[in-house]
Amino acid sequence: SETRKPSGLRLILFMGALVAAGMLIPSRFAVSITPSTEHRIFFLKKRPSTGDLKKGAYVMLDIRSEYVDHGTPHLVIKRIACTGGEVLNTVGCSFYCNGREIAVAKDLSLKGEDLPRFRYTGEIPSDSVFVTGQHRDSFDSRYFGFLRKTEVKAVAYPLF
């Protein structure tokens, strides 16, 4: 019996597929190392449609704030807690979506600095969402306000 060597074309196609997979896979997955979400590994859907941005969905966004590494941009994953058309109310430190408490803000950061607090009472604009982390120290809409849907980098589907 004769063994066949792979043809040069097959080898080139195989190597091309490996290179393509190697470039595609890292851009489709994210790992969260902070306690801001209960999940750690996410599959990313970039360029999400408006229909993907519903309450409970995890989204990737770019945070730029003097309270996070002196304004250095960071990609983070947060969860949509209240969306356009729903009613958000701020009462003291608590945030309510359609009358149900969804988050409580802190006065001070972990470094002891005063935190800005977003305050709002009314219907969320249709082009925006209110995002929260799942940890009390998460830097989210409680402090920076609404996230415009056009600012969402990806929808993040939890894997683990």
Contacts in CASP RR format, 6 or more apart in sequence:
PFRMAT RR
TARGET T0000
AUTHOR 0000-0000-0000
METHOD contacts of the structure
MODEL  1
SETRKPSGLRLILFMGALVAAGMLIPSRFAVSITPSTEHRIFFLKKRPST
GDLKKGAYVMLDIRSEYVDHGTPHLVIKRIACTGGEVLNTVGCSFYCNGR
EIAVAKDLSLKGEDLPRFRYTGEIPSDSVFVTGQHRDSFDSRYFGFLRKT
EVKAVAYPLF
6 14 0 8 1.000
27 44 0 8 1.000
27 46 0 8 1.000
28 43 0 8 1.000
28 44 0 8 1.000
29 41 0 8 1.000
29 42 0 8 1.000
29 43 0 8 1.000
29 44 0 8 1.000
29 159 0 8 1.000
30 41 0 8 1.000
30 42 0 8 1.000
30 44 0 8 1.000
30 60 0 8 1.000
30 75 0 8 1.000
30 77 0 8 1.000
30 154 0 8 1.000
30 156 0 8 1.000
31 40 0 8 1.000
31 41 0 8 1.000
31 42 0 8 1.000
32 39 0 8 1.000
32 40 0 8 1.000
32 41 0 8 1.000
32 42 0 8 1.000
32 76 0 8 1.000
32 77 0 8 1.000
33 40 0 8 1.000
34 76 0 8 1.000
34 135 0 8 1.000
34 138 0 8 1.000
35 134 0 8 1.000
35 135 0 8 1.000
35 137 0 8 1.000
35 138 0 8 1.000
36 76 0 8 1.000
36 77 0 8 1.000
36 78 0 8 1.000
36 133 0 8 1.000
36 134 0 8 1.000
36 135 0 8 1.000
36 137 0 8 1.000
36 138 0 8 1.000
36 140 0 8 1.000
37 58 0 8 1.000
37 77 0 8 1.000
37 78 0 8 1.000
37 79 0 8 1.000
37 133 0 8 1.000
37 134 0 8 1.000
37 135 0 8 1.000
37 158 0 8 1.000
38 134 0 8 1.000
39 58 0 8 1.000
39 158 0 8 1.000
39 159 0 8 1.000
39 160 0 8 1.000
40 160 0 8 1.000
41 158 0 8 1.000
41 159 0 8 1.000
41 160 0 8 1.000
42 58 0 8 1.000
42 60 0 8 1.000
42 77 0 8 1.000
42 156 0 8 1.000
42 157 0 8 1.000
42 158 0 8 1.000
42 159 0 8 1.000
43 156 0 8 1.000
43 157 0 8 1.000
43 159 0 8 1.000
44 60 0 8 1.000
44 154 0 8 1.000
44 155 0 8 1.000
44 156 0 8 1.000
44 157 0 8 1.000
45 52 0 8 1.000
45 154 0 8 1.000
45 155 0 8 1.000
45 156 0 8 1.000
45 157 0 8 1.000
46 153 0 8 1.000
46 154 0 8 1.000
47 154 0 8 1.000
48 59 0 8 1.000
48 152 0 8 1.000
48 154 0 8 1.000
48 155 0 8 1.000
50 149 0 8 1.000
52 155 0 8 1.000
53 59 0 8 1.000
53 80 0 8 1.000
53 83 0 8 1.000
53 129 0 8 1.000
53 149 0 8 1.000
53 152 0 8 1.000
53 155 0 8 1.000
54 80 0 8 1.000
54 83 0 8 1.000
55 80 0 8 1.000
55 81 0 8 1.000
55 82 0 8 1.000
55 83 0 8 1.000
55 86 0 8 1.000
55 97 0 8 1.000
56 79 0 8 1.000
56 80 0 8 1.000
56 81 0 8 1.000
57 79 0 8 1.000
57 80 0 8 1.000
57 155 0 8 1.000
58 77 0 8 1.000
58 78 0 8 1.000
58 79 0 8 1.000
58 80 0 8 1.000
58 155 0 8 1.000
58 156 0 8 1.000
58 157 0 8 1.000
58 158 0 8 1.000
59 77 0 8 1.000
59 78 0 8 1.000
59 79 0 8 1.000
59 80 0 8 1.000
59 129 0 8 1.000
59 131 0 8 1.000
59 147 0 8 1.000
59 152 0 8 1.000
59 153 0 8 1.000
59 154 0 8 1.000
59 155 0 8 1.000
59 156 0 8 1.000
60 75 0 8 1.000
60 76 0 8 1.000
60 77 0 8 1.000
60 152 0 8 1.000
60 153 0 8 1.000
60 154 0 8 1.000
60 155 0 8 1.000
60 156 0 8 1.000
61 75 0 8 1.000
61 76 0 8 1.000
61 77 0 8 1.000
61 78 0 8 1.000
61 131 0 8 1.000
61 147 0 8 1.000
61 151 0 8 1.000
61 152 0 8 1.000
61 153 0 8 1.000
62 73 0 8 1.000
62 74 0 8 1.000
62 75 0 8 1.000
62 76 0 8 1.000
62 151 0 8 1.000
62 153 0 8 1.000
63 73 0 8 1.000
63 74 0 8 1.000
63 75 0 8 1.000
63 76 0 8 1.000
63 139 0 8 1.000
63 144 0 8 1.000
64 71 0 8 1.000
64 72 0 8 1.000
64 73 0 8 1.000
64 74 0 8 1.000
65 71 0 8 1.000
65 139 0 8 1.000
65 143 0 8 1.000
65 144 0 8 1.000
67 109 0 8 1.000
67 113 0 8 1.000
67 115 0 8 1.000
67 116 0 8 1.000
67 139 0 8 1.000
67 143 0 8 1.000
68 74 0 8 1.000
68 139 0 8 1.000
75 153 0 8 1.000
76 139 0 8 1.000
77 156 0 8 1.000
78 131 0 8 1.000
78 132 0 8 1.000
78 133 0 8 1.000
78 138 0 8 1.000
78 140 0 8 1.000
78 141 0 8 1.000
78 147 0 8 1.000
79 131 0 8 1.000
79 132 0 8 1.000
79 133 0 8 1.000
79 134 0 8 1.000
80 129 0 8 1.000
80 130 0 8 1.000
80 131 0 8 1.000
81 95 0 8 1.000
81 97 0 8 1.000
81 102 0 8 1.000
81 103 0 8 1.000
81 130 0 8 1.000
81 131 0 8 1.000
81 132 0 8 1.000
81 141 0 8 1.000
82 88 0 8 1.000
82 95 0 8 1.000
82 97 0 8 1.000
82 98 0 8 1.000
82 102 0 8 1.000
82 124 0 8 1.000
82 129 0 8 1.000
82 130 0 8 1.000
83 124 0 8 1.000
83 128 0 8 1.000
83 129 0 8 1.000
83 130 0 8 1.000
84 123 0 8 1.000
84 124 0 8 1.000
84 125 0 8 1.000
84 126 0 8 1.000
84 127 0 8 1.000
84 128 0 8 1.000
84 129 0 8 1.000
85 123 0 8 1.000
85 124 0 8 1.000
85 125 0 8 1.000
85 126 0 8 1.000
86 97 0 8 1.000
86 98 0 8 1.000
86 123 0 8 1.000
86 124 0 8 1.000
87 97 0 8 1.000
87 98 0 8 1.000
87 99 0 8 1.000
87 122 0 8 1.000
87 123 0 8 1.000
87 124 0 8 1.000
88 95 0 8 1.000
88 96 0 8 1.000
88 97 0 8 1.000
88 120 0 8 1.000
88 121 0 8 1.000
88 122 0 8 1.000
88 123 0 8 1.000
88 124 0 8 1.000
88 130 0 8 1.000
89 95 0 8 1.000
89 96 0 8 1.000
89 99 0 8 1.000
89 120 0 8 1.000
89 121 0 8 1.000
89 122 0 8 1.000
90 96 0 8 1.000
90 117 0 8 1.000
90 118 0 8 1.000
90 119 0 8 1.000
90 120 0 8 1.000
90 121 0 8 1.000
93 104 0 8 1.000
93 105 0 8 1.000
93 106 0 8 1.000
93 107 0 8 1.000
93 117 0 8 1.000
94 101 0 8 1.000
94 103 0 8 1.000
94 104 0 8 1.000
94 105 0 8 1.000
95 101 0 8 1.000
95 102 0 8 1.000
95 103 0 8 1.000
95 104 0 8 1.000
95 105 0 8 1.000
95 130 0 8 1.000
95 132 0 8 1.000
95 142 0 8 1.000
96 102 0 8 1.000
97 130 0 8 1.000
102 130 0 8 1.000
102 132 0 8 1.000
103 132 0 8 1.000
103 140 0 8 1.000
103 141 0 8 1.000
103 142 0 8 1.000
104 136 0 8 1.000
104 142 0 8 1.000
105 115 0 8 1.000
105 117 0 8 1.000
105 118 0 8 1.000
105 142 0 8 1.000
105 143 0 8 1.000
106 115 0 8 1.000
106 136 0 8 1.000
106 137 0 8 1.000
107 114 0 8 1.000
107 115 0 8 1.000
107 117 0 8 1.000
108 114 0 8 1.000
108 115 0 8 1.000
109 115 0 8 1.000
110 137 0 8 1.000
115 143 0 8 1.000
116 143 0 8 1.000
116 144 0 8 1.000
117 142 0 8 1.000
117 143 0 8 1.000
118 141 0 8 1.000
118 142 0 8 1.000
118 143 0 8 1.000
118 144 0 8 1.000
118 145 0 8 1.000
120 145 0 8 1.000
120 146 0 8 1.000
124 130 0 8 1.000
124 146 0 8 1.000
125 146 0 8 1.000
127 148 0 8 1.000
127 149 0 8 1.000
127 150 0 8 1.000
128 146 0 8 1.000
128 147 0 8 1.000
128 148 0 8 1.000
128 149 0 8 1.000
129 141 0 8 1.000
129 146 0 8 1.000
129 147 0 8 1.000
129 149 0 8 1.000
129 152 0 8 1.000
130 141 0 8 1.000
130 145 0 8 1.000
130 146 0 8 1.000
130 147 0 8 1.000
131 140 0 8 1.000
131 141 0 8 1.000
131 147 0 8 1.000
132 138 0 8 1.000
132 140 0 8 1.000
132 141 0 8 1.000
132 142 0 8 1.000
133 140 0 8 1.000
141 147 0 8 1.000
END
